[in-house]
């Protein structure tokens, strides 16, 4: 009789989570496109991260959402670049080390809070805290709008979570500076496609 090792079950679960994350990443590259896009959607990279010395004055939705004293979401600009895609720019400032909570979830939900589509990504491509501290992080991503949401109203919500921990725990919002919050998410805006 072989005794079961409780640690090996956790390792197997972690390995499964890693496999799912790798498959999601490959699907994002394949379907999200880092090369030539289908007609109607602009060409160029699907995601870019830069650092700035100051917050630009043209941020369409300035805010100050404090995620667990780890990062502050300073603003978001959402643009409908075509009928098939959104271009979203996020402005962050790290206020502490993210640790394992280094993934941004971007959920587009219906009125019943069901997720219709997502734009999750690693905060600034997992660049180190030392490289990013004291700077404004500007992330720009292009997200495809699924045909299934055409004509529907959706609410965009943003937060931080730990993709490698069981249950994908989210970072608690310490303060929101007037921005609406919902279940540890900053409510960015309601959109109709």
N, C-alpha and C positions, 0 to 999 in steps of 0.2 A: 504494500500500500504506500502510495506517494503522498506525503503531506503537502498541502497547499500553502504557499507563501503569500500572506496578505499583501506584501509589497509588490509581488509580481502582478497582482490584479490591478493595482494602481498604475504600474508601468504599462500594462496592456491597454488600460483606458487612456493613458496619456499618449500612447502610440496611435490609438484609434483617432484621438482628437487631432494629432499631428497629421495623420493621413487625410482627414477631412479638410484641415486647413490647407494642405498642399493641393488637394483637388480643387478647392474653392479658388485658390490663387491661380491655378492653371486655367480654370474656367473663366476667371476674370480676364486673364491675358488673351484667351482665345475668343471669348464673346465680347469683351469690353474693348478690345483692340488697342494695341500700342502701335500699330502700323496703319496702313490705309484703311479708312472706314468706309461703310456703305454710303451710297449717294445720299446727300441731304445732311450728313453730319460732318462737321469740319474735321480736317486732318490735323494731326499733331498728337502729342502725348496725352494719355488719359488722366495722368496725375503728375503734378509738379509741386515741389516744396522748396520754398526760398526763405531766407531770413532777412528781416528788415531792421533798421535802427529805430523806426517810429511807425505808429499806426497811420496808414493813409487817411486822408480827409474824406475820400469818396466811398467809404464803407456804407452800404445801404442800410444795414441793421446793426448799429453799434450796441454792445451789451457788455455786461461784466458778470459772467456766470462762473462762480468759483467751484470747481470740481475737486472736492476733498483736499483743498490746499495743495494740490498737485499741479493743476493747470487752470488758467482762466481763459474762457472763450470771450474774446474782446469784440467780435463782430462776425457777421456773415453777409455775403453778397450772393444772391441767387439770380441767374440770368437764364431765360429760355433762349438758348442759342439756335434752336431749330424745333420743329415739331417732334423730333426724335430724341433730343438731348437737353440736359440742363448743364450749365457750367456753374459750379459752386466754389466760392472762395471763402475759406475759414481763416480767421486770425486768432492765434493763440499766444499765450505767454506762460511759460513754465514757472511755477512758483515752488516746486519741489520735484524730487525725482519720481517719475511715473512708476518705476519698478515694473511689475507685471501688467499694470493697467495702461498699456501703451497702444490700445486699439480704439479708434473712434467708430462708434456706430452711428449711422445716418439712416433713420427709418422714415419711410413715407407710409403713413397709416390712413385707414378709412375712419369713418365716424365711430365705429365700434372698436377702434384701436387695433385692428388686424393689420399686420404689415403687408403692404401691397408690393413694395420693392425697396431695395436697400442700396447704400453707397458706402459700406463699411471700408475702412482702410487703416493701416498703421500710421500713427501720428508721426508725420515727417519721415516716413520710411525707416522708423526705428533708429534715427540718428541719436547719438548719446546726449544725455543730460548736460554734460560738460560742454558739448558743442553748441547746444541750443539755449542755455540759461542766459538771461539778460537780454535776449533778442525777441523781436516779434516774429512769430512763425506764420508764414502765409502759405497755405495749402490751396491749390486749385485742382479740382477734379471735374471730369466730365462724366456724367451718369446718363445712361440710356433710359429713356422713358418707355416702359412696356406698352404695347398696343392695348393691353387689357385695362389700362387706367384712363384711356382717352374718354373725356367727358365727365370724369369723376373728380370729386374734391378730395384732396389728400392733405394731411398735416405733416410737415417735416419736423423731425425731432432728432436731437444730437446729444450724445453722451460719451463717456469713456468706460471701457470694461477690460477685464483680464481674460484674453482668449485661451490661455493655457490652464486656467484654474477650473475645477469642476463647478458646473452651474453657471459659468461665465459671469461672475459677480461684477456689478456696476459700481462706479465711483459715486458716492453720495454728493449731492449738491449742497454746499455749505451756505451759499448766498447766491441770489440771482439778479440783484440790482434792478428789479422791476420786470425782468423777463419771466414769462409764464413757464412753469415747470410741470412735468407729468411723469411720475414714476422714475425719478432720477434722470430725466431727460429735459433738456432745454427745448421748449417749443419755439421753433424758428418762425414758421409762417404757414398759412394755409394756401395751397395752390390748386388751380384747376387746369387740367391739361386738355 
